[in-house]
Amino acid sequence: MKKKDTDLPLEHDHSREAIADRLAGSVRTTHLRDMIYGGIDGAVTTFAIVAGVEGAGLSPKVIVALGIANVLADGFSMAAGNFAGTKADLDDQKRLRAVEERHIDLAPEGEREELRQILQMKGLEGDVLEQATDAITARRSTWIDMMMVDEYGLSPVNPEPKQAAVATFLAFLVAGSVPLLPFIFGMDRAFEISAVGTALVFFAIGTMKSRWSLAPWWRSGLETLLIGGVAASIAYFVGTLFNN
């Protein structure tokens, strides 16, 4: 029988002291998305090479050579691309913060009215609205932070390009190495072992990301396994077209 939301335990303590400690802690960027993205892509692209070369009936040495090249080169490429994209987001946040700084200096009343309307949209009115506007505009950094979130829709936490790139590369490297290990160690039935190992990687990534979603772990795992399986099947089919 499925549990109701009211039957589930609370994720954290709501005592006054616990709330104060939690809010006082620094908010950090999570790299879950980077790791999942890198892990899935590493497993998919590397096993696609394995499946394609196996389907073409080529030597296992070709699989190892192309696979290692893919893990290193494509992994670095993904990390570099993620670094550039995340840095672009960070640069844009800095640009918009500078815009807000300048607007507060040149048009303080206009910026104050923007904040007032934002608070009004949140349900504040009357004296409470005016008091909240006065309190927030009294602290310049708080004022700008709120405008960044509510005017531009940006996260209050700055992205971290270097950490995002490292997380992507390491996840790609670990997940992408799994399909190659049976061929590197010269195992019997290497392709079958590679396929099973890669399927387990897909399923593990799916179950891991279910911790941050409402989907059951098995559904998330099967969903990720299906995505990887389709990509691998396509690669294997294309490889068979070149099998002499």
Sequence and secondary structure as in RCSB ss.txt:
>XXXX:A:sequence
MKKKDTDLPLEHDHSREAIADRLAGSVRTTHLRDMIYGGIDGAVTTFAIVAGVEGAGLSPKVIVALGIANVLADG
FSMAAGNFAGTKADLDDQKRLRAVEERHIDLAPEGEREELRQILQMKGLEGDVLEQATDAITARRSTWIDMMMVD
EYGLSPVNPEPKQAAVATFLAFLVAGSVPLLPFIFGMDRAFEISAVGTALVFFAIGTMKSRWSLAPWWRSGLETL
LIGGVAASIAYFVGTLFNN
>XXXX:A:secstr
    GGGS  SS  SHHHHHHHHHS      HHHHHHHHHHHHHHHHHHHHHHHHTT  HHHHHHHHHHIIIIIH
HHHHHHHHHHHHHHHHHHHHHHHHHHHHHHH HHHHHHHHHHHHHHTT  HHHHHHHHHHHHTSHHHHHHHHHHH
TT   SS   HHHHHHHHHHHHHHHHHGGGHHHHTT TTHHHHHHHHHHHHHHHHHHHHGGGSSS HHHHHHHHH
HHHHHHHHHHHHHHHTT  
